[in-house]
Amino acid sequence: MHVLIQNTQKDLKLSKRAARKYILAALQFLDVSADEIHVNFVTEKKICFIHERFFNDPSPTDCITLPLDEDEESFGYKLLGEVFICPKAALSYPDPYKETGLYIVHTLLHLIGYRDGKPEERLKMRRVEKRVLAHLYKKNLRLDMEIV
């Protein structure tokens, strides 16, 4: 799977290589098959712009998921979707890298169909997030590794 990563923010130093490993391991654990995914680490200003454009809400948020291919059969190529993650939202947490990792997993789950609008959906999603994060931790995959 091709993981296209763009990092246009400077609030949290991130390694594209570490992020790519983290994303691929999470998708493999979730048994997700796709050809491509786009992951964008953006500034607070950019996430506010996207939040307003797609959700009519100009407030800052931690992450936004935009699923793309719902029916890849017609094209033979599956672009899982595009996600926007704002690491600045994680800076108030004790471990901003761990929190940003949660944002990544959260967006991936949204891309594969998990929802969190209702309490029971949110509970189910939180359980899966914990399983994925535990798996990544066990594999010693962290976003604060390989920073150059």
C-alpha positions as CSV (number, residue, x, y, z in Angstrom):
1,M,0.0,0.0,0.0
2,H,1.2,3.5,-0.9
3,V,1.0,5.9,2.1
4,L,1.4,9.5,1.0
5,I,2.3,11.7,3.9
6,Q,2.5,15.4,3.9
7,N,3.6,17.3,6.9
8,T,3.0,21.1,6.6
9,Q,3.0,21.8,10.4
10,K,5.9,22.6,12.7
11,D,4.1,22.3,16.1
12,L,5.3,18.7,16.6
13,K,8.4,17.2,15.0
14,L,7.4,14.1,13.1
15,S,9.2,11.5,11.0
16,K,7.4,10.5,7.9
17,R,9.2,7.2,8.0
18,A,8.0,6.5,11.6
19,A,4.5,7.6,10.7
20,R,4.4,5.4,7.6
21,K,5.5,2.3,9.6
22,Y,2.9,3.2,12.3
23,I,0.1,3.6,9.7
24,L,1.0,0.4,7.8
25,A,1.2,-1.7,11.0
26,A,-2.2,-0.4,12.2
27,L,-3.8,-1.1,8.8
28,Q,-2.3,-4.6,8.7
29,F,-3.6,-5.3,12.2
30,L,-7.0,-4.2,11.1
31,D,-6.7,-6.4,8.0
32,V,-7.4,-3.4,5.7
33,S,-6.6,-3.9,2.0
34,A,-6.3,-0.8,-0.1
35,D,-3.9,0.7,-2.7
36,E,-3.3,4.1,-1.3
37,I,-4.0,6.5,1.6
38,H,-3.2,10.2,2.1
39,V,-2.2,11.4,5.5
40,N,-1.8,15.1,6.1
41,F,-0.3,16.6,9.3
42,V,-1.5,20.2,9.2
43,T,-1.5,23.5,11.1
44,E,-4.4,24.6,13.3
45,K,-5.3,27.2,10.7
46,K,-5.5,24.6,8.0
47,I,-7.6,22.2,10.1
48,C,-10.0,25.1,10.9
49,F,-10.3,25.8,7.2
50,I,-11.1,22.2,6.3
51,H,-13.5,21.8,9.3
52,E,-15.4,24.8,8.1
53,R,-15.4,23.8,4.4
54,F,-16.7,20.2,5.0
55,F,-18.6,20.5,8.3
56,N,-19.6,24.2,8.4
57,D,-17.7,24.6,11.7
58,P,-14.6,26.9,11.8
59,S,-13.4,25.7,15.2
60,P,-10.1,23.8,15.7
61,T,-10.3,20.0,15.9
62,D,-7.8,17.2,16.2
63,C,-8.5,15.2,13.1
64,I,-10.7,15.0,10.0
65,T,-11.4,12.0,7.9
66,L,-12.5,12.1,4.3
67,P,-13.2,8.6,2.9
68,L,-12.9,8.5,-0.9
69,D,-13.5,5.1,-2.6
70,E,-16.7,3.4,-1.4
71,D,-16.9,1.2,-4.5
72,E,-13.4,0.4,-5.7
73,E,-14.7,-2.5,-7.8
74,S,-15.5,-0.1,-10.6
75,F,-11.9,1.2,-10.8
76,G,-9.8,-1.7,-9.7
77,Y,-7.8,0.7,-7.5
78,K,-8.8,1.6,-3.9
79,L,-7.8,5.0,-2.5
80,L,-8.8,4.4,1.1
81,G,-9.2,8.2,1.8
82,E,-7.5,11.3,3.0
83,V,-7.0,12.3,6.6
84,F,-6.0,15.6,8.2
85,I,-4.4,15.5,11.6
86,C,-3.5,18.6,13.7
87,P,-0.6,17.7,16.1
88,K,-1.0,21.1,17.8
89,A,-4.2,19.7,19.4
90,A,-2.1,17.0,21.1
91,L,0.4,19.4,22.6
92,S,-1.6,19.9,25.9
93,Y,-1.4,16.1,26.6
94,P,1.4,14.6,28.7
95,D,2.7,12.6,25.6
96,P,1.8,14.5,22.4
97,Y,3.2,11.7,20.2
98,K,1.0,9.1,21.8
99,E,-2.0,11.4,21.4
100,T,-1.2,12.1,17.8
101,G,-0.9,8.3,17.3
102,L,-4.4,8.0,18.7
103,Y,-5.6,10.6,16.1
104,I,-4.1,8.5,13.4
105,V,-5.8,5.3,14.6
106,H,-9.0,7.2,15.0
107,T,-9.0,8.5,11.5
108,L,-8.1,5.1,10.1
109,L,-11.1,3.5,11.9
110,H,-13.3,6.2,10.4
111,L,-12.0,5.4,6.9
112,I,-12.9,1.7,7.3
113,G,-16.4,2.5,8.5
114,Y,-16.4,3.0,12.3
115,R,-18.6,5.8,13.6
116,D,-18.7,7.6,16.9
117,G,-21.8,9.7,16.7
118,K,-23.9,7.5,19.1
119,P,-22.8,6.3,22.5
120,E,-22.7,2.7,21.5
121,E,-20.7,3.4,18.3
122,R,-18.3,5.5,20.3
123,L,-17.8,2.7,22.9
124,K,-17.2,0.2,20.1
125,M,-14.7,2.5,18.4
126,R,-12.8,3.2,21.7
127,R,-12.4,-0.5,22.3
128,V,-10.9,-1.1,18.8
129,E,-8.7,2.0,19.2
130,K,-7.3,0.5,22.4
131,R,-6.6,-2.9,20.8
132,V,-4.8,-1.2,17.8
133,L,-2.8,1.1,20.1
134,A,-1.8,-1.9,22.3
135,H,-0.7,-3.8,19.2
136,L,1.4,-0.8,18.0
137,Y,2.9,-0.4,21.5
138,K,3.8,-4.1,21.6
139,K,5.6,-3.8,18.3
140,N,7.4,-0.7,19.7
141,L,6.1,1.5,17.0
142,R,6.0,5.2,18.1
143,L,5.8,8.5,16.3
144,D,8.7,10.0,18.3
145,M,11.2,7.6,16.8
146,E,13.5,8.3,13.9
147,I,13.0,12.1,14.2
148,V,15.6,14.0,12.2
